[in-house]
Amino acid sequence: MNNEINPDATGAFRSGYVAILGAPNAGKSTLLNRMLGQKLSITSKKPQTTRNRILGVVHRQSSQMVFLDTPGIHRARNPLNTRIVDAALSTLAEVDLILLVVDAINPDKASEQLLLEKLDQHQRPVVLALNKIDQVQRPALLSQIEHWSAAFDFSAVVPISAKRGEQVDRLLDAMEAALPPGPPFFPPESLTDLPMRFIAAEMIREKAIRLTGQEIPYAVAVTVDLFKEEKNGALARIHATIHVERDSQKGIVIGKNGAKLKQIGEAARQEIENLLATKVFLKLFVRVQKNWTKDTKALRKFGY
């Protein structure tokens, strides 16, 4: 992508913060990764994979968009999910634009209704991305566009496929048009403001979720105990702990003769190396933290 700064037709360079909101599994993180042109936010078919606010910067010739990828909005029923939803909603007061992502295949009507109620409380322009259109027949898609256009006064409604990249450029154009004139917030080479320790922990957590299937749903948290650059940045040495809630889950994460933990570590190492563009030495440990998802002290310890 060309990062040279050029103003739009009105002579104004545009910039702003954009909150990405949606129900669980709407495809928010996949869309952010697509817009960035590389992976930053972890993804999974399991809802509520994203637990923290992830910042990613998209640089265009006539604009800079600072995206905040948030956890899925839903009616929370336990301490972890309450904190997750609070983290998502807290972004609304600090952004210039809201991007609402909706799943065109499997709508979550309860969460979507909650989202519309929250959007009514904030005087911010909202662009709707109707996601997964590659799986929808045209009559059904037109019906959904009509439904959403009547449900809220969106600045634009753009059907997209985040997975395939269909119409994502058109979506970026629509958001750029809704942003105020202003200078860039970050230099052209910036992708995020997140520390590499956090990103490494997220990559490890994603692999633990993906590679344990349905056996370890949401009981996984990851802390990085050591992150040390060596050989003038040519090597990153990382020690991390995967936390689970029960002894049985620890056995699943480790696997027979340590095979599952080795698989998780190898997959995470490759992804971290791709992001850091350097060699990575990754060592993983597994620890049981009893019922941590219901323990407010443990939630603080793990950054929620």
Secondary structure as GFF3:
##gff-version 3
##sequence-region A 1 304
A	DSSP	beta_strand	14	22	.	.	.	ID=ss1
A	DSSP	alpha_helix	28	36	.	.	.	ID=ss2
A	DSSP	beta_strand	54	59	.	.	.	ID=ss3
A	DSSP	beta_strand	63	69	.	.	.	ID=ss4
A	DSSP	alpha_helix	79	89	.	.	.	ID=ss5
A	DSSP	three_ten_helix	90	94	.	.	.	ID=ss6
A	DSSP	beta_strand	97	103	.	.	.	ID=ss7
A	DSSP	alpha_helix	109	120	.	.	.	ID=ss8
A	DSSP	beta_strand	126	131	.	.	.	ID=ss9
A	DSSP	three_ten_helix	133	135	.	.	.	ID=ss10
A	DSSP	alpha_helix	138	151	.	.	.	ID=ss11
A	DSSP	beta_strand	156	159	.	.	.	ID=ss12
A	DSSP	alpha_helix	168	178	.	.	.	ID=ss13
A	DSSP	alpha_helix	196	211	.	.	.	ID=ss14
A	DSSP	beta_strand	221	230	.	.	.	ID=ss15
A	DSSP	beta_strand	235	244	.	.	.	ID=ss16
A	DSSP	alpha_helix	247	254	.	.	.	ID=ss17
A	DSSP	three_ten_helix	256	258	.	.	.	ID=ss18
A	DSSP	alpha_helix	259	276	.	.	.	ID=ss19
A	DSSP	beta_strand	279	288	.	.	.	ID=ss20
A	DSSP	three_ten_helix	292	294	.	.	.	ID=ss21
A	DSSP	alpha_helix	296	301	.	.	.	ID=ss22
###
